[in-house]
Amino acid sequence: MSALHELSAQALSALFGRGEASPVEAAQAVIAHVERWEPKLHALWQFDPEGALAMARESEARWRLSQPRSPLDGVPVTIKENIATRGVPVPLGTAATELVPAPEDAPPAARLREAGCVFLGKTTMPDYGMLSSGLSSFHALARNPWDLSKNPGGSSAGAGAAAAAGYGPLHLGTDIGGSIRLPAAWCGVVGLKPSNGRVPIKPPYIGRVAGPLTRSVTDGALLMSVLAQPDWRDATSLPPQAIDWLALDLDLKGLKLGLQLDAGWGLAVDPEVRAAVEAAARRFEAAGAIVEPLAPFLRAEMAEGIDRFWRVRSWLDIQALPAARQALVLPFIRDWVAPGAAIGAAELFKGFSQIAVLRDAAVAATQPFDFVLSPVAPVPGFAAEWAMPTNDAATAMHHIGFTLPFNMSEQPSISIDAGQTRGGLPIGLQITGHRHDDLGVLRLARAWERLRPPPRPWPQP
């Protein structure tokens, strides 16, 4: 049997139920593994072995009485640090934040605590979550376990690295333009951006969602079974819906899949990334799916308008800080927001309006298909010390052409490993479905797990 820290959530739950392993043993195994990896990866903040063991002992007692709170009772989990957990500050990745303990769990963390999960700690992120990297003015630089000279992606940087490195089976991130799917792609794991409102979040914001990063689709589905419950604190949350999250079988025959290889804006797709996505499409086609090309629908004015809106929003947030704290924000972020100072009301409104324009374009373009296949990112992983793939504030968002549209359109979208470059860097396949068809996206991703060649062994410390 694999070491306990390598086991899936499903496997751990089965062992706990049969009394063949305990939550304490699982927590001890994961903690020891984290301690081997963490000096190199810097994926965690507020790593709390004693707190985790205390939660594990409580879970162990429940399993002994055959009274687990859920199938995930006792399973180790990490939580991105911008998702509040009771008593722990929320730095938002930046040294400019005053560290005040959070008074309560945010909805996703509350659901995990209610389910009996064991909290290992918080995962790191860049300043304000506005970088696709692990570069932060507050946290140590996060690195990619496949290649320590490379970036894990972001903004769920620590979560992606932790999932690939085996810091237990379950990791919770957030995504507003690709922040779950990008690290999932560059770290070779599964990352689901659910439909907006499927997983309540606090504070809610346009395009912002929380979702799982895991090593397998089944574990992501298990985590969704806990997370996808309404919470009054998120006024955008969806009403209750009975979803059998583990009903993951899907007949591929006759499914109509769109294949998008050109985002229409931003960086050109790297040939190795393109080849991996095309190879995946051919495997789906050989299994009976109908694959047809999907023309680009994202235009420069859409992406750049949203970029301008984000710059102004972030500039206003930073300008509201005392001067001494403003100076603590990562210089790249200060450079990125600086143009926001000169953007007038009319230009700001036009930029904000592009959210709706892009939403409608994405929905219309994907409507003829059951699902859409595409790259997650146009390029493989990049230098650990860089803020973005271009490392240029002027073109900071030019790598999110495939991910951004589905935040704005509120459609579920998942990243799953589709192979690697000649240099060994993971390549992500993005699968996108119609709004609210989160289970369908998981099903097609599970079908891809069965179709693809056997994956390589996970990286070791």
C-alpha positions, 0 to 999 in steps of 0.5 A: 500500500502507498504511504498514508500521505500519498493516499487519496481522500477516498482511500483514507476514508475507507481505511478509517471506516475499516479501522485499518488506519486512523486520522492521527496516523494519517496526520502524522504521515502528512506532517512528516512529509510536509516537513521534508518538502516545505523548506524547498517549496514554501507552500504553507503559511501558519503550518499547524502540526499541533492543531492538526493532530488535535483535530485528528484525535477528535476525528479518531474518536468519532470513527471509533464510535462509527459516528464520522461527520462525513466521509471526509472526517479526518482527511487532511486539508489545506486552505488558501490564506485568503479564505478566512479560518477562525482565529488566523489572520488573512494577510492576502499575500501582502506585507501591507496587511495588518494581521488581525485574527479572523473572527469566523470561518468563511463559508468554504472553511466552515463546511470543511470544519463541519465535515471533520477535515483536519486543517494542516495550515494555510497555503501561500499566495501573491499580493492580493491574489493578483499574480499568476505566481508565488511571488509575495511581499509577505510569504516566502517565494513558493516553488514548483515541486516538479522543478524548483527553479520554476513557478507553481502558478497562482494565485493559488500558488501554495495550493498547487504546489502542496497538491503536487507535492503530496501535502495530503489529498485535499487543497482549497483555492480561489479563482477570479481569472485563472487562479485555481486552473493555472497552478493546477496546470503548471503543477500537473494536478486537478483544479476545478473552478466551479460555477459561480455561486456553487461554493459560497464564498465571503466576500463574494465578488464578480467572477470569484469562486472557491474550488478544489485542487487535488491529485484526482478528479474523484477527490475533487468531486468528494470535496465538492460534495462538502463545499457545495452547500448554500450559505446566507453570507454569500448572497450570490450562492445557488439554492440547494441542489441534490447532486450525486458528486461521485456519479462520474461515469460518462458515455463519450459517444456522440458528445459534441466537443469544441476545440479552442486553440486560439484565445483571440488575445494575449500570448501565442500558444506554445507548440508543445502546449498545442500538441498536448491539447490536440492529442487529448482531442484526438483521444476523445474523438477515438472514444466516440466524441465529435470534436469541432473547432471553436473560433476565438471569441475573446477580443482585445477590447474585452480583456484590456477593458477588464484589465483596466477595471482591475487596475483601478479597483486595486489602485483604489484599494492600495491608495486607501492604505497609509503611505507606509503600508503602501510602500510594503506592497510588492513593487510589481503590483504597484507598477501594475496598478499605477495606470489606474490613477489616470483612468477617468470615469468614462474609461472605467465604466467602459472597462467594467462593461466588458465583463458583460460583453465577454460573458455573453460572447463566451456563452454564445461561443460555447452554446453549440457544444456539450463541452469545450477543450482548450489549453489552460495557459498558452505557455508552460511554467516560468521562472520562480522569481517572475511575477507573470509569464511575461514578467512585465506589468504592461502585459501582466494578464496576457496569459489568461485568455483561455481562463478569464472568459469562464470566470466572467461567464460563470461557467464551470471549468477544470484543469487536468494534466495532459502531459509534459514538455520535453523539459518535464513541465506539466501541461494542463488541459482545460475542460469547460461546460455550460453554467451549473453543469459542474458535475458534467465537467467533472465527468468529462475530466474523469473520462480523460483520466481513463483515456490518457496515458498512465501518469508519471510518478509524483515528485518527491522531496 
